Amino acid sequence: MPKDTNAHGTIFGGVILSYIDQAAAIEAKQHGASFIVTVAMREVVFHEPVYVGDLVSFYTGLVKIGRTSITVNVEVFARRGEGIGETVKVTEAEVTFVNLDEKRKPIPIPRRSTGA
């Protein structure tokens, strides 16, 4: 969106970070975390700018589940131009969340059965 652009006419990095946080939270919740807060974003690398009109995709993967924390890797790709354009990795980051109870105290992440 044009309102999300910086002085260079590209999408502001903070907007991308916000979407990374949301994508990572969805992944974390699929692994048993319930009420989570972001405690760290590490290894954030902006490889390429994102332009207005790019089709942006976020891909997530579980890195690690600790006792009360969960870490997710997020890779962001942009497809340039109309139709079938070039696809480039634009950003990547590692996001760590802590699972909290209703009093905002860290609690263990429930272990899911593998069914085996």
Backbone atoms as SQL, in Angstrom:
CREATE TABLE atoms (id INTEGER PRIMARY KEY, chain TEXT, resi INTEGER, resn TEXT, atom TEXT, x REAL, y REAL, z REAL);
INSERT INTO atoms VALUES
  (1, 'A', 1, 'MET', 'N', 0.838, -1.180, 0.000),
  (2, 'A', 1, 'MET', 'CA', 0.000, 0.000, 0.000),
  (3, 'A', 1, 'MET', 'C', 0.883, 1.244, 0.000),
  (4, 'A', 2, 'PRO', 'N', 0.504, 2.241, -0.755),
  (5, 'A', 2, 'PRO', 'CA', 1.308, 3.469, -0.804),
  (6, 'A', 2, 'PRO', 'C', 1.514, 4.118, 0.562),
  (7, 'A', 3, 'LYS', 'N', 0.542, 3.994, 1.479),
  (8, 'A', 3, 'LYS', 'CA', 0.698, 4.601, 2.813),
  (9, 'A', 3, 'LYS', 'C', 1.809, 3.930, 3.615),
  (10, 'A', 4, 'ASP', 'N', 2.220, 2.731, 3.198),
  (11, 'A', 4, 'ASP', 'CA', 3.256, 1.981, 3.907),
  (12, 'A', 4, 'ASP', 'C', 4.644, 2.173, 3.314),
  (13, 'A', 5, 'THR', 'N', 4.782, 3.165, 2.430),
  (14, 'A', 5, 'THR', 'CA', 6.084, 3.368, 1.788),
  (15, 'A', 5, 'THR', 'C', 6.940, 4.367, 2.556),
  (16, 'A', 6, 'ASN', 'N', 8.256, 4.214, 2.359),
  (17, 'A', 6, 'ASN', 'CA', 9.215, 5.132, 2.971),
  (18, 'A', 6, 'ASN', 'C', 9.626, 6.199, 1.959),
  (19, 'A', 7, 'ALA', 'N', 10.632, 6.979, 2.281),
  (20, 'A', 7, 'ALA', 'CA', 11.085, 8.067, 1.406),
  (21, 'A', 7, 'ALA', 'C', 11.649, 7.561, 0.082),
  (22, 'A', 8, 'HIS', 'N', 12.019, 6.284, 0.017),
  (23, 'A', 8, 'HIS', 'CA', 12.569, 5.702, -1.212),
  (24, 'A', 8, 'HIS', 'C', 11.484, 5.113, -2.108),
  (25, 'A', 9, 'GLY', 'N', 10.236, 5.135, -1.648),
  (26, 'A', 9, 'GLY', 'CA', 9.143, 4.579, -2.428),
  (27, 'A', 9, 'GLY', 'C', 9.005, 3.070, -2.290),
  (28, 'A', 10, 'THR', 'N', 9.713, 2.484, -1.335),
  (29, 'A', 10, 'THR', 'CA', 9.583, 1.050, -1.070),
  (30, 'A', 10, 'THR', 'C', 8.828, 0.858, 0.244),
  (31, 'A', 11, 'ILE', 'N', 8.385, -0.371, 0.476),
  (32, 'A', 11, 'ILE', 'CA', 7.617, -0.641, 1.690),
  (33, 'A', 11, 'ILE', 'C', 8.525, -0.503, 2.913),
  (34, 'A', 12, 'PHE', 'N', 8.063, 0.236, 3.889),
  (35, 'A', 12, 'PHE', 'CA', 8.800, 0.486, 5.123),
  (36, 'A', 12, 'PHE', 'C', 9.113, -0.838, 5.823),
  (37, 'A', 13, 'GLY', 'N', 10.351, -1.002, 6.273),
  (38, 'A', 13, 'GLY', 'CA', 10.786, -2.236, 6.920),
  (39, 'A', 13, 'GLY', 'C', 9.962, -2.608, 8.135),
  (40, 'A', 14, 'GLY', 'N', 9.485, -1.624, 8.874),
  (41, 'A', 14, 'GLY', 'CA', 8.661, -1.897, 10.048),
  (42, 'A', 14, 'GLY', 'C', 7.353, -2.586, 9.701),
  (43, 'A', 15, 'VAL', 'N', 6.816, -2.280, 8.533),
  (44, 'A', 15, 'VAL', 'CA', 5.589, -2.938, 8.072),
  (45, 'A', 15, 'VAL', 'C', 5.872, -4.417, 7.820),
  (46, 'A', 16, 'ILE', 'N', 6.984, -4.697, 7.153),
  (47, 'A', 16, 'ILE', 'CA', 7.370, -6.085, 6.892),
  (48, 'A', 16, 'ILE', 'C', 7.587, -6.829, 8.216),
  (49, 'A', 17, 'LEU', 'N', 8.244, -6.185, 9.181),
  (50, 'A', 17, 'LEU', 'CA', 8.473, -6.827, 10.484),
  (51, 'A', 17, 'LEU', 'C', 7.157, -7.155, 11.190),
  (52, 'A', 18, 'SER', 'N', 6.181, -6.286, 11.061),
  (53, 'A', 18, 'SER', 'CA', 4.874, -6.537, 11.666),
  (54, 'A', 18, 'SER', 'C', 4.232, -7.787, 11.065),
  (55, 'A', 19, 'TYR', 'N', 4.312, -7.921, 9.746),
  (56, 'A', 19, 'TYR', 'CA', 3.759, -9.110, 9.087),
  (57, 'A', 19, 'TYR', 'C', 4.551, -10.363, 9.449),
  (58, 'A', 20, 'ILE', 'N', 5.868, -10.237, 9.586),
  (59, 'A', 20, 'ILE', 'CA', 6.697, -11.370, 10.012),
  (60, 'A', 20, 'ILE', 'C', 6.247, -11.844, 11.389),
  (61, 'A', 21, 'ASP', 'N', 6.010, -10.913, 12.299),
  (62, 'A', 21, 'ASP', 'CA', 5.568, -11.248, 13.652),
  (63, 'A', 21, 'ASP', 'C', 4.238, -11.998, 13.609),
  (64, 'A', 22, 'GLN', 'N', 3.313, -11.539, 12.785),
  (65, 'A', 22, 'GLN', 'CA', 2.008, -12.188, 12.677),
  (66, 'A', 22, 'GLN', 'C', 2.125, -13.591, 12.085),
  (67, 'A', 23, 'ALA', 'N', 2.924, -13.728, 11.035),
  (68, 'A', 23, 'ALA', 'CA', 3.105, -15.041, 10.401),
  (69, 'A', 23, 'ALA', 'C', 3.742, -16.026, 11.379),
  (70, 'A', 24, 'ALA', 'N', 4.748, -15.569, 12.111),
  (71, 'A', 24, 'ALA', 'CA', 5.423, -16.431, 13.085),
  (72, 'A', 24, 'ALA', 'C', 4.471, -16.840, 14.207),
  (73, 'A', 25, 'ALA', 'N', 3.615, -15.927, 14.644),
  (74, 'A', 25, 'ALA', 'CA', 2.655, -16.239, 15.709),
  (75, 'A', 25, 'ALA', 'C', 1.680, -17.327, 15.269),
  (76, 'A', 26, 'ILE', 'N', 1.250, -17.275, 14.027),
  (77, 'A', 26, 'ILE', 'CA', 0.350, -18.314, 13.509),
  (78, 'A', 26, 'ILE', 'C', 1.042, -19.670, 13.554),
  (79, 'A', 27, 'GLU', 'N', 2.300, -19.709, 13.124),
  (80, 'A', 27, 'GLU', 'CA', 3.071, -20.964, 13.172),
  (81, 'A', 27, 'GLU', 'C', 3.216, -21.449, 14.614),
  (82, 'A', 28, 'ALA', 'N', 3.548, -20.549, 15.535),
  (83, 'A', 28, 'ALA', 'CA', 3.739, -20.924, 16.941),
  (84, 'A', 28, 'ALA', 'C', 2.467, -21.527, 17.528),
  (85, 'A', 29, 'LYS', 'N', 1.333, -20.948, 17.210),
  (86, 'A', 29, 'LYS', 'CA', 0.068, -21.443, 17.758),
  (87, 'A', 29, 'LYS', 'C', -0.281, -22.824, 17.206),
  (88, 'A', 30, 'GLN', 'N', 0.209, -23.148, 16.023),
  (89, 'A', 30, 'GLN', 'CA', -0.039, -24.480, 15.462),
  (90, 'A', 30, 'GLN', 'C', 0.753, -25.560, 16.195),
  (91, 'A', 31, 'HIS', 'N', 1.699, -25.156, 17.027),
  (92, 'A', 31, 'HIS', 'CA', 2.526, -26.106, 17.772),
  (93, 'A', 31, 'HIS', 'C', 2.208, -26.111, 19.265),
  (94, 'A', 32, 'GLY', 'N', 1.026, -25.621, 19.639),
  (95, 'A', 32, 'GLY', 'CA', 0.574, -25.741, 21.017),
  (96, 'A', 32, 'GLY', 'C', 0.669, -24.496, 21.873),
  (97, 'A', 33, 'ALA', 'N', 1.356, -23.460, 21.404),
  (98, 'A', 33, 'ALA', 'CA', 1.403, -22.215, 22.178),
  (99, 'A', 33, 'ALA', 'C', 0.019, -21.579, 22.138),
  (100, 'A', 34, 'SER', 'N', -0.380, -20.924, 23.227),
  (101, 'A', 34, 'SER', 'CA', -1.715, -20.331, 23.251),
  (102, 'A', 34, 'SER', 'C', -1.648, -18.815, 23.330),
  (103, 'A', 35, 'PHE', 'N', -1.403, -18.270, 24.520),
  (104, 'A', 35, 'PHE', 'CA', -1.291, -16.819, 24.687),
  (105, 'A', 35, 'PHE', 'C', 0.193, -16.485, 24.659),
  (106, 'A', 36, 'ILE', 'N', 0.659, -15.929, 23.548),
  (107, 'A', 36, 'ILE', 'CA', 2.094, -15.712, 23.369),
  (108, 'A', 36, 'ILE', 'C', 2.416, -14.237, 23.195),
  (109, 'A', 37, 'VAL', 'N', 3.638, -13.898, 23.581),
  (110, 'A', 37, 'VAL', 'CA', 4.170, -12.562, 23.330),
  (111, 'A', 37, 'VAL', 'C', 5.532, -12.717, 22.664),
  (112, 'A', 38, 'THR', 'N', 5.838, -11.778, 21.798),
  (113, 'A', 38, 'THR', 'CA', 7.133, -11.770, 21.130),
  (114, 'A', 38, 'THR', 'C', 8.183, -11.271, 22.112),
  (115, 'A', 39, 'VAL', 'N', 9.266, -12.031, 22.265),
  (116, 'A', 39, 'VAL', 'CA', 10.350, -11.598, 23.149),
  (117, 'A', 39, 'VAL', 'C', 11.620, -11.268, 22.377),
  (118, 'A', 40, 'ALA', 'N', 11.741, -11.757, 21.143),
  (119, 'A', 40, 'ALA', 'CA', 12.950, -11.459, 20.367),
  (120, 'A', 40, 'ALA', 'C', 12.709, -11.663, 18.882),
  (121, 'A', 41, 'MET', 'N', 13.363, -10.825, 18.107),
  (122, 'A', 41, 'MET', 'CA', 13.494, -11.017, 16.658),
  (123, 'A', 41, 'MET', 'C', 14.984, -10.993, 16.396),
  (124, 'A', 42, 'ARG', 'N', 15.491, -12.132, 15.911),
  (125, 'A', 42, 'ARG', 'CA', 16.927, -12.230, 15.659),
  (126, 'A', 42, 'ARG', 'C', 17.178, -12.484, 14.183),
  (127, 'A', 43, 'GLU', 'N', 18.393, -12.206, 13.810),
  (128, 'A', 43, 'GLU', 'CA', 18.824, -12.508, 12.444),
  (129, 'A', 43, 'GLU', 'C', 17.892, -11.897, 11.404),
  (130, 'A', 44, 'VAL', 'N', 17.416, -10.693, 11.667),
  (131, 'A', 44, 'VAL', 'CA', 16.584, -10.007, 10.678),
  (132, 'A', 44, 'VAL', 'C', 17.499, -9.482, 9.582),
  (133, 'A', 45, 'VAL', 'N', 17.231, -9.927, 8.355),
  (134, 'A', 45, 'VAL', 'CA', 18.038, -9.487, 7.219),
  (135, 'A', 45, 'VAL', 'C', 17.098, -9.007, 6.120),
  (136, 'A', 46, 'PHE', 'N', 17.306, -7.777, 5.687),
  (137, 'A', 46, 'PHE', 'CA', 16.565, -7.229, 4.555),
  (138, 'A', 46, 'PHE', 'C', 17.450, -7.396, 3.321),
  (139, 'A', 47, 'HIS', 'N', 17.152, -8.405, 2.499),
  (140, 'A', 47, 'HIS', 'CA', 17.973, -8.706, 1.325),
  (141, 'A', 47, 'HIS', 'C', 17.679, -7.766, 0.162),
  (142, 'A', 48, 'GLU', 'N', 16.402, -7.502, -0.054),
  (143, 'A', 48, 'GLU', 'CA', 15.949, -6.698, -1.192),
  (144, 'A', 48, 'GLU', 'C', 14.775, -5.834, -0.733),
  (145, 'A', 49, 'PRO', 'N', 14.555, -4.706, -1.404),
  (146, 'A', 49, 'PRO', 'CA', 13.374, -3.907, -1.067),
  (147, 'A', 49, 'PRO', 'C', 12.092, -4.574, -1.559),
  (148, 'A', 50, 'VAL', 'N', 10.988, -4.187, -0.951),
  (149, 'A', 50, 'VAL', 'CA', 9.663, -4.595, -1.410),
  (150, 'A', 50, 'VAL', 'C', 9.023, -3.359, -2.024),
  (151, 'A', 51, 'TYR', 'N', 8.528, -3.513, -3.253),
  (152, 'A', 51, 'TYR', 'CA', 7.938, -2.395, -3.981),
  (153, 'A', 51, 'TYR', 'C', 6.419, -2.470, -3.941),
  (154, 'A', 52, 'VAL', 'N', 5.770, -1.328, -4.063),
  (155, 'A', 52, 'VAL', 'CA', 4.320, -1.297, -4.194),
  (156, 'A', 52, 'VAL', 'C', 3.973, -2.108, -5.441),
  (157, 'A', 53, 'GLY', 'N', 3.044, -3.033, -5.303),
  (158, 'A', 53, 'GLY', 'CA', 2.651, -3.892, -6.416),
  (159, 'A', 53, 'GLY', 'C', 3.261, -5.282, -6.369),
  (160, 'A', 54, 'ASP', 'N', 4.301, -5.478, -5.551),
  (161, 'A', 54, 'ASP', 'CA', 4.873, -6.818, -5.393),
  (162, 'A', 54, 'ASP', 'C', 3.853, -7.726, -4.705),
  (163, 'A', 55, 'LEU', 'N', 3.856, -9.000, -5.082),
  (164, 'A', 55, 'LEU', 'CA', 3.062, -10.001, -4.383),
  (165, 'A', 55, 'LEU', 'C', 3.983, -10.632, -3.347),
  (166, 'A', 56, 'VAL', 'N', 3.681, -10.420, -2.073),
  (167, 'A', 56, 'VAL', 'CA', 4.572, -10.827, -0.985),
  (168, 'A', 56, 'VAL', 'C', 4.021, -12.080, -0.303),
  (169, 'A', 57, 'SER', 'N', 4.905, -13.076, -0.100),
  (170, 'A', 57, 'SER', 'CA', 4.538, -14.332, 0.553),
  (171, 'A', 57, 'SER', 'C', 5.454, -14.575, 1.748),
  (172, 'A', 58, 'PHE', 'N', 4.868, -15.111, 2.820),
  (173, 'A', 58, 'PHE', 'CA', 5.594, -15.389, 4.058),
  (174, 'A', 58, 'PHE', 'C', 5.576, -16.894, 4.302),
  (175, 'A', 59, 'TYR', 'N', 6.756, -17.478, 4.497),
  (176, 'A', 59, 'TYR', 'CA', 6.890, -18.912, 4.740),
  (177, 'A', 59, 'TYR', 'C', 7.519, -19.112, 6.113),
  (178, 'A', 60, 'THR', 'N', 6.888, -19.959, 6.924),
  (179, 'A', 60, 'THR', 'CA', 7.347, -20.151, 8.300),
  (180, 'A', 60, 'THR', 'C', 7.774, -21.590, 8.537),
  (181, 'A', 61, 'GLY', 'N', 8.653, -21.748, 9.514),
  (182, 'A', 61, 'GLY', 'CA', 9.078, -23.079, 9.918),
  (183, 'A', 61, 'GLY', 'C', 9.507, -23.074, 11.370),
  (184, 'A', 62, 'LEU', 'N', 9.184, -24.147, 12.052),
  (185, 'A', 62, 'LEU', 'CA', 9.557, -24.291, 13.454),
  (186, 'A', 62, 'LEU', 'C', 11.063, -24.477, 13.576),
  (187, 'A', 63, 'VAL', 'N', 11.690, -23.691, 14.442),
  (188, 'A', 63, 'VAL', 'CA', 13.116, -23.843, 14.727),
  (189, 'A', 63, 'VAL', 'C', 13.293, -24.672, 15.991),
  (190, 'A', 64, 'LYS', 'N', 12.562, -24.297, 17.058),
  (191, 'A', 64, 'LYS', 'CA', 12.778, -24.953, 18.353),
  (192, 'A', 64, 'LYS', 'C', 11.596, -24.694, 19.275),
  (193, 'A', 65, 'ILE', 'N', 11.257, -25.711, 20.053),
  (194, 'A', 65, 'ILE', 'CA', 10.289, -25.543, 21.142),
  (195, 'A', 65, 'ILE', 'C', 11.042, -25.767, 22.439),
  (196, 'A', 66, 'GLY', 'N', 11.068, -24.736, 23.282),
  (197, 'A', 66, 'GLY', 'CA', 11.661, -24.851, 24.608),
  (198, 'A', 66, 'GLY', 'C', 10.583, -25.195, 25.617),
  (199, 'A', 67, 'ARG', 'N', 10.874, -25.019, 26.879),
  (200, 'A', 67, 'ARG', 'CA', 9.879, -25.315, 27.910),
  (201, 'A', 67, 'ARG', 'C', 8.719, -24.322, 27.851),
  (202, 'A', 68, 'THR', 'N', 9.040, -23.018, 27.824),
  (203, 'A', 68, 'THR', 'CA', 8.001, -21.980, 27.778),
  (204, 'A', 68, 'THR', 'C', 8.096, -21.118, 26.524),
  (205, 'A', 69, 'SER', 'N', 9.085, -21.383, 25.690),
  (206, 'A', 69, 'SER', 'CA', 9.283, -20.541, 24.500),
  (207, 'A', 69, 'SER', 'C', 9.244, -21.367, 23.224),
  (208, 'A', 70, 'ILE', 'N', 9.017, -20.670, 22.138),
  (209, 'A', 70, 'ILE', 'CA', 9.000, -21.299, 20.819),
  (210, 'A', 70, 'ILE', 'C', 9.642, -20.334, 19.829),
  (211, 'A', 71, 'THR', 'N', 10.490, -20.861, 18.965),
  (212, 'A', 71, 'THR', 'CA', 11.205, -20.039, 17.990),
  (213, 'A', 71, 'THR', 'C', 10.813, -20.475, 16.585),
  (214, 'A', 72, 'VAL', 'N', 10.523, -19.484, 15.749),
  (215, 'A', 72, 'VAL', 'CA', 10.045, -19.713, 14.389),
  (216, 'A', 72, 'VAL', 'C', 10.912, -18.934, 13.406),
  (217, 'A', 73, 'ASN', 'N', 11.246, -19.561, 12.292),
  (218, 'A', 73, 'ASN', 'CA', 11.952, -18.892, 11.203),
  (219, 'A', 73, 'ASN', 'C', 10.918, -18.420, 10.179),
  (220, 'A', 74, 'VAL', 'N', 11.119, -17.223, 9.656),
  (221, 'A', 74, 'VAL', 'CA', 10.231, -16.686, 8.624),
  (222, 'A', 74, 'VAL', 'C', 11.072, -16.206, 7.451),
  (223, 'A', 75, 'GLU', 'N', 10.700, -16.651, 6.250),
  (224, 'A', 75, 'GLU', 'CA', 11.321, -16.166, 5.021),
  (225, 'A', 75, 'GLU', 'C', 10.253, -15.446, 4.216),
  (226, 'A', 76, 'VAL', 'N', 10.622, -14.299, 3.671),
  (227, 'A', 76, 'VAL', 'CA', 9.681, -13.470, 2.930),
  (228, 'A', 76, 'VAL', 'C', 10.159, -13.368, 1.487),
  (229, 'A', 77, 'PHE', 'N', 9.251, -13.653, 0.561),
  (230, 'A', 77, 'PHE', 'CA', 9.561, -13.584, -0.860),
  (231, 'A', 77, 'PHE', 'C', 8.613, -12.603, -1.537),
  (232, 'A', 78, 'ALA', 'N', 9.099, -11.942, -2.578),
  (233, 'A', 78, 'ALA', 'CA', 8.274, -11.018, -3.353),
  (234, 'A', 78, 'ALA', 'C', 8.331, -11.412, -4.816),
  (235, 'A', 79, 'ARG', 'N', 7.153, -11.490, -5.423),
  (236, 'A', 79, 'ARG', 'CA', 7.089, -11.707, -6.871),
  (237, 'A', 79, 'ARG', 'C', 6.935, -10.341, -7.520),
  (238, 'A', 80, 'ARG', 'N', 7.872, -10.017, -8.371),
  (239, 'A', 80, 'ARG', 'CA', 7.925, -8.702, -9.003),
  (240, 'A', 80, 'ARG', 'C', 7.016, -8.628, -10.228),
  (241, 'A', 81, 'GLY', 'N', 6.439, -7.467, -10.423),
  (242, 'A', 81, 'GLY', 'CA', 5.739, -7.175, -11.667),
  (243, 'A', 81, 'GLY', 'C', 4.436, -7.912, -11.867),
  (244, 'A', 82, 'GLU', 'N', 3.865, -7.673, -13.045),
  (245, 'A', 82, 'GLU', 'CA', 2.584, -8.263, -13.425),
  (246, 'A', 82, 'GLU', 'C', 2.765, -9.710, -13.868),
  (247, 'A', 83, 'GLY', 'N', 1.738, -10.527, -13.661),
  (248, 'A', 83, 'GLY', 'CA', 1.771, -11.903, -14.143),
  (249, 'A', 83, 'GLY', 'C', 2.863, -12.720, -13.496),
  (250, 'A', 84, 'ILE', 'N', 3.571, -13.471, -14.322),
  (251, 'A', 84, 'ILE', 'CA', 4.649, -14.327, -13.822),
  (252, 'A', 84, 'ILE', 'C', 5.933, -13.529, -13.841),
  (253, 'A', 85, 'GLY', 'N', 6.249, -12.918, -12.715),
  (254, 'A', 85, 'GLY', 'CA', 7.464, -12.119, -12.590),
  (255, 'A', 85, 'GLY', 'C', 8.523, -12.860, -11.807),
  (256, 'A', 86, 'GLU', 'N', 9.669, -12.237, -11.681),
  (257, 'A', 86, 'GLU', 'CA', 10.775, -12.802, -10.908),
  (258, 'A', 86, 'GLU', 'C', 10.383, -12.855, -9.432),
  (259, 'A', 87, 'THR', 'N', 10.745, -13.949, -8.754),
  (260, 'A', 87, 'THR', 'CA', 10.514, -14.075, -7.318),
  (261, 'A', 87, 'THR', 'C', 11.852, -14.010, -6.605),
  (262, 'A', 88, 'VAL', 'N', 11.947, -13.127, -5.610),
  (263, 'A', 88, 'VAL', 'CA', 13.197, -12.943, -4.875),
  (264, 'A', 88, 'VAL', 'C', 12.934, -12.998, -3.374),
  (265, 'A', 89, 'LYS', 'N', 13.934, -13.520, -2.626),
  (266, 'A', 89, 'LYS', 'CA', 13.846, -13.478, -1.164),
  (267, 'A', 89, 'LYS', 'C', 14.156, -12.050, -0.752),
  (268, 'A', 90, 'VAL', 'N', 13.228, -11.433, -0.019),
  (269, 'A', 90, 'VAL', 'CA', 13.414, -10.037, 0.365),
  (270, 'A', 90, 'VAL', 'C', 13.819, -9.869, 1.827),
  (271, 'A', 91, 'THR', 'N', 13.348, -10.762, 2.688),
  (272, 'A', 91, 'THR', 'CA', 13.623, -10.617, 4.120),
  (273, 'A', 91, 'THR', 'C', 13.588, -11.991, 4.777),
  (274, 'A', 92, 'GLU', 'N', 14.326, -12.127, 5.872),
  (275, 'A', 92, 'GLU', 'CA', 14.212, -13.319, 6.704),
  (276, 'A', 92, 'GLU', 'C', 14.464, -12.920, 8.148),
  (277, 'A', 93, 'ALA', 'N', 13.874, -13.691, 9.054),
  (278, 'A', 93, 'ALA', 'CA', 14.033, -13.396, 10.478),
  (279, 'A', 93, 'ALA', 'C', 13.723, -14.633, 11.297),
  (280, 'A', 94, 'GLU', 'N', 14.195, -14.618, 12.536),
  (281, 'A', 94, 'GLU', 'CA', 13.882, -15.652, 13.507),
  (282, 'A', 94, 'GLU', 'C', 13.170, -14.959, 14.666),
  (283, 'A', 95, 'VAL', 'N', 11.999, -15.468, 15.021),
  (284, 'A', 95, 'VAL', 'CA', 11.165, -14.834, 16.041),
  (285, 'A', 95, 'VAL', 'C', 10.960, -15.806, 17.204),
  (286, 'A', 96, 'THR', 'N', 11.157, -15.308, 18.427),
  (287, 'A', 96, 'THR', 'CA', 10.949, -16.131, 19.620),
  (288, 'A', 96, 'THR', 'C', 9.794, -15.565, 20.433),
  (289, 'A', 97, 'PHE', 'N', 8.910, -16.461, 20.851),
  (290, 'A', 97, 'PHE', 'CA', 7.749, -16.117, 21.667),
  (291, 'A', 97, 'PHE', 'C', 7.842, -16.838, 23.002),
  (292, 'A', 98, 'VAL', 'N', 7.163, -16.283, 24.017),
  (293, 'A', 98, 'VAL', 'CA', 6.995, -16.961, 25.302),
  (294, 'A', 98, 'VAL', 'C', 5.503, -17.187, 25.503),
  (295, 'A', 99, 'ASN', 'N', 5.163, -18.371, 25.967),
  (296, 'A', 99, 'ASN', 'CA', 3.789, -18.756, 26.249),
  (297, 'A', 99, 'ASN', 'C', 3.427, -18.274, 27.654),
  (298, 'A', 100, 'LEU', 'N', 2.287, -17.580, 27.799),
  (299, 'A', 100, 'LEU', 'CA', 1.903, -16.987, 29.085),
  (300, 'A', 100, 'LEU', 'C', 0.554, -17.500, 29.566),
  (301, 'A', 101, 'ASP', 'N', 0.364, -17.425, 30.896),
  (302, 'A', 101, 'ASP', 'CA', -0.948, -17.717, 31.467),
  (303, 'A', 101, 'ASP', 'C', -1.751, -16.419, 31.570),
  (304, 'A', 102, 'GLU', 'N', -2.926, -16.499, 32.192),
  (305, 'A', 102, 'GLU', 'CA', -3.797, -15.318, 32.286),
  (306, 'A', 102, 'GLU', 'C', -3.207, -14.217, 33.163),
  (307, 'A', 103, 'LYS', 'N', -2.225, -14.555, 33.994),
  (308, 'A', 103, 'LYS', 'CA', -1.551, -13.544, 34.820),
  (309, 'A', 103, 'LYS', 'C', -0.262, -13.050, 34.165),
  (310, 'A', 104, 'ARG', 'N', -0.077, -13.438, 32.920),
  (311, 'A', 104, 'ARG', 'CA', 1.092, -13.050, 32.117),
  (312, 'A', 104, 'ARG', 'C', 2.409, -13.613, 32.660),
  (313, 'A', 105, 'LYS', 'N', 2.319, -14.791, 33.254),
  (314, 'A', 105, 'LYS', 'CA', 3.505, -15.510, 33.741),
  (315, 'A', 105, 'LYS', 'C', 3.823, -16.630, 32.748),
  (316, 'A', 106, 'PRO', 'N', 5.116, -16.873, 32.478),
  (317, 'A', 106, 'PRO', 'CA', 5.476, -17.945, 31.544),
  (318, 'A', 106, 'PRO', 'C', 4.973, -19.309, 32.017),
  (319, 'A', 107, 'ILE', 'N', 4.416, -20.051, 31.078),
  (320, 'A', 107, 'ILE', 'CA', 3.954, -21.414, 31.362),
  (321, 'A', 107, 'ILE', 'C', 4.476, -22.343, 30.268),
  (322, 'A', 108, 'PRO', 'N', 4.576, -23.636, 30.594),
  (323, 'A', 108, 'PRO', 'CA', 5.067, -24.589, 29.592),
  (324, 'A', 108, 'PRO', 'C', 4.164, -24.664, 28.362),
  (325, 'A', 109, 'ILE', 'N', 4.790, -24.909, 27.241),
  (326, 'A', 109, 'ILE', 'CA', 4.053, -25.155, 26.003),
  (327, 'A', 109, 'ILE', 'C', 3.638, -26.621, 26.026),
  (328, 'A', 110, 'PRO', 'N', 2.343, -26.892, 25.858),
  (329, 'A', 110, 'PRO', 'CA', 1.891, -28.291, 25.892),
  (330, 'A', 110, 'PRO', 'C', 2.572, -29.105, 24.788),
  (331, 'A', 111, 'ARG', 'N', 3.001, -30.295, 25.130),
  (332, 'A', 111, 'ARG', 'CA', 3.600, -31.196, 24.139),
  (333, 'A', 111, 'ARG', 'C', 2.479, -31.937, 23.431),
  (334, 'A', 112, 'ARG', 'N', 2.565, -31.958, 22.128),
  (335, 'A', 112, 'ARG', 'CA', 1.548, -32.655, 21.346),
  (336, 'A', 112, 'ARG', 'C', 1.993, -34.080, 21.073),
  (337, 'A', 113, 'SER', 'N', 1.042, -34.969, 21.101),
  (338, 'A', 113, 'SER', 'CA', 1.327, -36.366, 20.784),
  (339, 'A', 113, 'SER', 'C', 1.550, -36.506, 19.287),
  (340, 'A', 114, 'THR', 'N', 2.520, -37.327, 18.915),
  (341, 'A', 114, 'THR', 'CA', 2.797, -37.554, 17.491),
  (342, 'A', 114, 'THR', 'C', 1.862, -38.597, 16.916),
  (343, 'A', 115, 'GLY', 'N', 1.135, -39.294, 17.776),
  (344, 'A', 115, 'GLY', 'CA', 0.197, -40.300, 17.307),
  (345, 'A', 115, 'GLY', 'C', 0.856, -41.626, 16.957),
  (346, 'A', 116, 'ALA', 'N', 2.153, -41.745, 17.191),
  (347, 'A', 116, 'ALA', 'CA', 2.857, -42.991, 16.848),
  (348, 'A', 116, 'ALA', 'C', 2.921, -43.920, 18.036);
